[in-house]
């Protein structure tokens, strides 16, 4: 049972680590346009991201797929920036992001990119019970991402309903902050 909590905690810490805030920025950008009424849509996307993360982690751990880490480190901020930009575009068009097939597949794919970024470390700490530890780790990731999504949605409610801030201002401002914070990651990991 102690291994269970070890890997769940590892998943939680992987997402909630302030020194590695890429997951946090991605989830903020992903959930910026959702409200208390549409939280289920956000949960579906968060779970698709976790599933993508888990699939790529499994593929890398079982050595089915190997990707150069410099590409992964470059693509992680690209996924964050792309999500923030899409969120802004949808807000300016006054359309809420949906959990439609295209956006769901894109979120799953972005989760795969983030999962490849952790694969090396996961292989190093794994003691041989790969599938069980992957599931425990995924549970920790999902819990952490749900916490972040909940905070974003509650803050959005607070700013929009209690402080009368228009939704478009909330979404664009939050997404712009994500762009500002993720741009240095892109510059630092630029591969061209």
Secondary structure, 3 states (H helix, E strand, C coil): CHHHHHHHHHHHHHHHCCCCCHHHHHHHHHHCCCCCCCHHHHHHHHHHHHHHHHHHHHHHHCCCCCCCHHHHHHHHHHHHHHHHHHHHHHHHCCCCCCCCHHHHHHHHHHHHHHHHHHHHHHHHHCCCCHHHHHHHHHHHHHHHHHHHHHHHHHHHHHHHHHCCCCHHHHHHHHHHHHHHHHHHHHHHCCCC
